Amino acid sequence: MNNYNIAVIPGDGIGIEVVDSALKVLDKVSNNNNFKLNYSFYDWGSNYYFKNKLMMPEDGLDLLSKSDAIFLGAIGHPDIQDHLTLNGLLLPIRRKFDQYVCIRPSVLFPGVSSPLKNVKEGDIDIVVVRENTEGEYANVGGFQYHETNDEIALQTAVFTRKGTERIIRYSFELAKQRSKKLTSITKSNAQGYSMVLWDRVFEEVSKDYPEIETSSLLIDAACMDFIRKPKDFDVVVASNLFGDILTDIGAMITGGLGLASSGNISFDDKNPSMFEPTHGSAPDIAGKNLANPIAQILTGAMMLSHLGEDNAANEVRESVIETLKNGNNLTSDIGGNSKTDECTNEILNNLWTLTKN
């Protein structure tokens, strides 16, 4: 029997609720497929910050390094500025473990309505590959004349050839496995150094993949086309900031953030990868049993695939799809009126039916 050590960080707000839901699904599917997930729970996040002025303890990264994967809920609190939560937990984890690939799928599942006209289930199936360790999210910059009328803020985007080439090359490899179509997102008309390097590297790497159909779009045009003609996209590669922006649009046109999963992937066997939904902590509905657990559950399926448990991952996805298709016990964000636990139980029931058959 395979055993995997999973570091679980439920985090803040609805993260606690949806992680609980996802673990119930993961426990059931792991039992059905004869492997074991051993959880280590860490109560890091905003409550930890209020007590310690840190988002996680100083040895937090060392503790996480002992795991095979990290399963994260949501981080954020209205009384803590977002840059503190981001730079105190998420970004240090991504950088420490070189999780340079952020995979964010946007799929229009059966039973889910898109706000767009003339699209139906299966019409939208996009994977955005987001560079995850440098770019615009590099914490490089500073203040001069801080908090005076003459204040200056400098924020530097860092693009390396190594970082740019490896994310682009990964995207070409992914495109080979899908529809052999890859779109690069740029803004080289305005960012004459970082994005010019990005464009040049994309063109150079594309020569190694003559079978892949390529295109390059400015970020503003890409945002429009995600809405105007999402069927045109398959694999999309983007910098840290641009990928973040596009995936929120991708989530909205495929049913909302309650269905949006993601993985932060390291390709060093010594490092754990981290899996988290793309939604936030939603403090307005936290503790009310209203949150949609599906994004976190699909994120769990991504984690299982990464661990090599593909059969279990597919069972989870099929159970979610069956739940969405039937329309029973869905939460309000996707047209239902059920609670978090009711939606979770529906998925568990469908999982039981699927494995029984």
JOVENVEN-V839440 format. One record per backbone hydrogen bond with DSSP energy under -0.5 kcal/mol. NH is the residue of the N-H (numbers start at 1). CO is the residue of the C=O. Records with the same first field share a line. If there is no record, write none. Layout:
# JOVENVEN-V839440
NH->CO / CO
This chain:
# JOVENVEN-V839440
2->34
4->36
6->4 / 38
7->5 / 69
8->6 / 40
9->7 / 71
10->8
12->74
14->281
15->12
16->13
17->13
18->14
19->15
20->16
21->17
22->18
23->19
24->20
25->21
26->22
27->23
28->24
29->25
30->26
31->27
32->28
33->29
34->31
35->30
36->2
38->4 / 36
39->37
40->6
42->8
44->42
45->55
49->45
50->46
51->47
52->48
53->49
60->57
63->59
64->60
65->61
66->63
67->64
68->5
69->5
70->273
71->7
72->70 / 275
73->9
74->10
80->77
84->81
85->81
86->82
87->83
88->84
89->85
90->85
91->86
93->89
94->90
95->91
96->92
97->93
98->95
99->94
100->98
101->265
102->100 / 130
103->101 / 263
104->102 / 128
106->126
108->124
109->107
112->109
115->252
119->116
122->108
123->120
125->123
126->106
127->234
128->104 / 126
129->127 / 236
130->102 / 128
131->238
132->100
135->158
137->134
138->135
140->138 / 156
142->154
144->152
148->145
151->148
152->144
154->142
156->140
157->155
158->135
159->157
164->160
165->161
166->162
167->163
168->164
169->165
170->166
171->167
172->168
173->169
174->170
175->171
176->172
177->173 / 174
178->174 / 175
180->175
182->213
183->235
184->215
185->237
186->217
190->187
191->187
192->190
195->191
196->191
197->193
198->194
199->195
200->196
201->197
202->198
203->199
204->200
205->201
206->202
207->203 / 204
208->205
209->206
212->209
213->180
215->182
217->184
219->186
222->218
223->219
224->220
225->221
226->222
227->223 / 224
228->224
229->225
232->229
233->230
235->181
236->127
237->183
238->129
243->239
244->240
245->241
246->242
247->243
248->244
249->245
250->246
251->247
252->248
253->249
254->251
255->252
256->251
259->256
260->257
261->259
263->103
264->274
265->101 / 263
269->267
271->268
273->68
274->264
275->70
276->262
277->72
278->260
285->282
286->282
288->285
290->285
293->291
295->258
297->293
298->294
299->295
300->296
301->297
302->298
303->299
304->300
305->301
306->302
307->303
308->305
309->304
310->308
313->309
314->310
315->311
316->312
317->313
318->314
319->315
320->316
321->317
322->318
323->319
324->320
325->321
326->322
327->323
328->323
334->331
335->332
336->331
338->330
340->289
343->339
344->340
345->341
346->342
347->343
348->344
349->345
350->346
351->347
352->348
353->349
354->350
355->351
356->352
357->353
